Amino acid sequence: MRDSGERIVSADSVATCSAIWFCYPYSAAVSHCPIVNKSVHPIWAGLYCKSVSIKKHGEGAIITAQYEGSESWSSTNDSRENTIEVSCTMREEPIESHPNFERWAGTPESPKSGIFDEDGKFAGWSSKTDGGKIMAGVKSYLVPSYSASVSYVSKTRPGLGGIGSMGGAAGLPSVGGKRQWMCTGISYATMADGKYKVSATYLLSGPNGWNKYIYG
């Protein structure tokens, strides 16, 4: 059945297909098998053999080969093949990180509703102020926590130097204020056609951005 097959293309531009044929006699099956990572699909030239199996059938053999490759390329820019997934949850942050903290609490030099110790560290809210009564007991607040994954097919092996660096990939949603994306991980796997399936993960900072002393 070398002249038939179904080509499936996934969202991240990875194309897969299979080919099945009968070989006689069984002893000749191995010599008629495609070579993994080298043999091309009999119909679609861009797909290469990923795996092959031989099943004895009477005096002959049924050969089944799986093929894999990337969808047609219109550019060498990998970012045009991106598949992006974004999720959002909530996480706790110290109240001191809130953009309006100084407007509510003041500073160690000029306190308002906040109480600061001798080292200038925030210690709580003053019950003698209206603002302090409203914020009584508040030590943290909930902020949106965004994470994202970007998957694509690359012609070249991706570098790993960008992990822990501030900045987002093409296609990630833009964010306002001081918020910044950071790459938190990269994984890749070699495809049968010599290209690479790549997945990179990103995390969005809190409202004040990532600490430049630590991540800059």
Secondary structure, 3 states (H helix, E strand, C coil): CCCCCCCEECCCCEEEEEEEEEECCHHHHHHHCCCCCCCECCCCCCCEEEEEEEEEECCEEEEEEEEEEECCCCCCCHHHHCEEEEEEEEEEEEHHHCCCHHHHHECCCCECCEEECCCCCEEEECCCCHHHHHCCCCCEEEEEEEEEEEEEEECCCCCCCCCCCECCCCCCCCCCCCCCEEEEEEEEEECCCCCEEEEEEEEECCCCCCCHHHHC
